[in-house]
Amino acid sequence: QSLSGTGAIRIGLDFLYRNGFRTAYVSSPTWGNHDSILQTVGFEVRKYRYWNKDKLTLDIDGLIADLEAAPKKSVILLHACA
């Protein structure tokens, strides 16, 4: 149980960091607090492509390419809506 979505993310990230995960990916763009939560826990923060602003659509090819290139034991922060 946690206080808010931000609290849930923090609890999950603390658990993952204690279990050897050190790199985390967030979408570009993402919520403003995601980078700071990850950095506070100790993660190296990397971005994956998400939004194609020219076509106003999901950049599915960029997203897949970035996540396929992620090192093993990377954390991928996904969010469907807010």
NORCOR-V342272 format. One record per residue. N is the residue number from 1. RES is the residue in three letters. PSI is psi in whole degrees, 0 to 359 (NA if undefined). OMEGA is omega in radians with two decimals (999 if undefined). D_FIRST is the distance of its C-alpha to the first C-alpha in Angstrom with 1 decimal. Layout:
<<N:RES:PSI:OMEGA:D_FIRST> <N:RES:PSI:OMEGA:D_FIRST>>
//
This chain:
<<1:GLN:142:-3.11:0.0> <2:SER:168:3.06:3.8> <3:LEU:108:3.05:7.1> <4:SER:172:3.08:9.3> <5:GLY:323:3.13:10.4> <6:THR:318:3.10:12.0> <7:GLY:320:3.12:9.1> <8:ALA:318:3.11:7.6> <9:ILE:316:-3.12:11.3> <10:ARG:315:3.13:11.7> <11:ILE:315:3.13:9.3> <12:GLY:318:-3.14:10.9> <13:LEU:321:3.08:14.3> <14:ASP:315:3.12:14.2> <15:PHE:312:-3.12:13.8> <16:LEU:319:-3.14:16.5> <17:TYR:318:3.11:18.8> <18:ARG:341:-3.11:18.7> <19:ASN:25:2.93:19.8> <20:GLY:3:3.10:22.8> <21:PHE:134:-3.06:22.0> <22:ARG:344:-3.12:23.9> <23:THR:137:3.14:24.7> <24:ALA:143:3.12:22.6> <25:TYR:136:3.02:24.0> <26:VAL:155:-3.13:23.2> <27:SER:158:3.05:25.3> <28:SER:102:0.19:28.3> <29:PRO:170:3.05:27.6> <30:THR:178:3.08:23.9> <31:TRP:148:-3.06:21.8> <32:GLY:334:-3.08:23.1> <33:ASN:347:-3.06:20.0> <34:HIS:313:3.14:19.4> <35:ASP:315:-3.07:22.4> <36:SER:323:3.09:21.5> <37:ILE:312:-3.14:18.0> <38:LEU:315:-3.13:19.5> <39:GLN:323:3.12:22.5> <40:THR:321:3.12:20.6> <41:VAL:328:3.11:18.9> <42:GLY:4:-3.10:22.4> <43:PHE:148:2.86:22.7> <44:GLU:125:-3.07:26.0> <45:VAL:128:3.05:25.4> <46:ARG:160:-3.11:27.6> <47:LYS:147:2.92:28.1> <48:TYR:146:-3.14:28.7> <49:ARG:141:-3.08:30.9> <50:TYR:309:-3.00:29.3> <51:TRP:128:3.03:31.4> <52:ASN:101:-3.05:35.2> <53:LYS:337:3.11:36.2> <54:ASP:320:-3.12:39.8> <55:LYS:351:-3.10:39.1> <56:LEU:50:-3.11:36.0> <57:THR:169:3.05:34.2> <58:LEU:134:3.07:31.8> <59:ASP:73:-3.03:33.5> <60:ILE:322:3.13:32.8> <61:ASP:317:3.10:35.5> <62:GLY:319:3.13:34.3> <63:LEU:310:-3.13:30.6> <64:ILE:317:-3.14:31.7> <65:ALA:316:-3.13:34.2> <66:ASP:318:-3.11:31.7> <67:LEU:327:3.06:29.0> <68:GLU:331:-3.13:31.8> <69:ALA:353:-3.11:33.0> <70:ALA:141:3.10:29.7> <71:PRO:158:3.07:29.9> <72:LYS:151:-3.13:28.2> <73:LYS:28:3.01:24.6> <74:SER:146:3.05:24.1> <75:VAL:131:3.11:20.7> <76:ILE:116:3.13:21.2> <77:LEU:112:3.13:19.0> <78:LEU:143:3.01:19.7> <79:HIS:132:-3.06:18.9> <80:ALA:326:-3.12:20.6> <81:CYS:177:3.10:20.5> <82:ALA:NA:999:19.2>>
//
